[in-house]
Amino acid sequence: MATEQQLKQTFPDWYEKWLFRSLGLEEEEITSEEILKPLLSLNNHWLQENYNKEEYSWDSSQVAKSYALYYMTANIPKLWVMYNHSKQWQQTHLSNIIDITEYGCGPGTFLWAYLFYLHKHFPEQLKKIRTIKGVDHSSENLQIAHSLYNELIKIDEFSHINAVFKLAEWQEEIANQPKITKINHMTIFGNSLIESSGHMNILETLNFGNLLILEPGTNKHFQRLRNVRDKLVDKNYTIHFPCPQSSKCPMPENNWCHFNVNRFLMPFMQKISNAAGRRNHKHHFSGFIFSKQENQEYNQNWRILSSARKAKGSVIRFLCDGKSVKEVVLNKKEKSDQNRDFIKAETGALGQCSSKLKNKRLYKGDSFKL
Ligand SMILES: C[S@@+](CC[C@H](N)C(=O)[O-])C[C@H]1O[C@@H](n2cnc3c(N)ncnc32)[C@H](O)[C@@H]1O
């Protein structure tokens, strides 16, 4: 995982001010009933035992506002983790992209995530961004996306960006698109396919220049994503995150490939979570970056899928090279300068290994480097 410090710093200093102002919220209102109740309504897991749907249903503009405040802020860093660990895509292909579309954009979560990422890490590329487009079938969400945009373009670095927010079903909007989108276009689906799982096959009928899909990190959602992934691979898409090689996904059926971010990176999120009695900081997700462009550097590379588990001085981690998933052990006696990165690397990172790991073990002489 990209370090928490890196992720924290990718939020612009003015993020909270921008968000609160766009939502018309004062700091003291963020833990009010008007915010907390719709959040409970959005996610019944918060109060799973006592959940009573009637009690927690709330008017839709209030739900949209709470979503933008809490879930948008929690979701934004997921895109940053994927980009940070996408290596060649981030280093080469990102520089082609000038237009971005998010389908099922809600408040515009991943449009802002994208722009903030460029603002912090690729300011020259931010200058080249031409248009952002958000498509959603909820007018309340789009209204919020509009307010966020209007506030954002008051800031010099973003003032050149045009926006289109379209009230539509994404399936219909896509049907009206040209069949091929260009390499200068990024298409994003963030947590929006859950609600349209019957339509996921539409994705296979199109040719996206660049496509990022991200869904909640559960087994069920991953299995649906994996189907789309395998079909896109059959259509010669390259995967830039997380799979090191674009072959059939080797993950066993009872397991799933997922990562997590800390949802408390912004201090106000901790306040809301405390008020809602929800203290787990981990927000899990599964996601893929696809393109039609080559990914040349993935020889002998392994994606680190789990944190470093320690047992009697040994370190154990799940690794995947796109063809096989292995639970790899580094014994206490085999630790060396050569394989130190295996222990230290963040989950989600890509490491290059001198061994094929046939015995699922790393030895002293094996190098494992990020
Ligand atoms: C969970 S929210 C995700 C919002 C944002 N992408 C994010 O990840 O934070 C799902 C969004 O998809 C929208 N949505 C669901 N099905 C849709 C469809 N068929 N067409 C357009 N929007 C849709 C909903 O209105 C909602 O705003």
The ligand as an ORCA input file, in Angstrom:
! r2SCAN-3c Opt
* xyz 0 1
  C     -22.067      3.797     -4.599
  S     -22.303      5.202     -5.603
  C     -20.671      5.466     -6.258
  C     -20.333      6.909     -6.479
  C     -18.878      7.154     -6.862
  N     -18.559      6.544     -8.123
  C     -17.990      6.596     -5.778
  O     -17.399      5.524     -5.966
  O     -17.877      7.193     -4.694
  C     -23.129      4.533     -7.002
  C     -23.594      5.615     -7.959
  O     -23.979      5.005     -9.182
  C     -25.180      5.612     -9.628
  N     -25.817      4.629    -10.501
  C     -26.179      3.367    -10.211
  N     -26.687      2.733    -11.292
  C     -26.634      3.640    -12.305
  C     -26.988      3.603    -13.674
  N     -27.518      2.511    -14.196
  N     -26.795      4.703    -14.412
  C     -26.265      5.835    -13.886
  N     -25.905      5.920    -12.589
  C     -26.079      4.849    -11.800
  C     -25.925      5.920     -8.343
  O     -26.895      6.950     -8.541
  C     -24.795      6.372     -7.432
  O     -24.557      7.744     -7.517
*
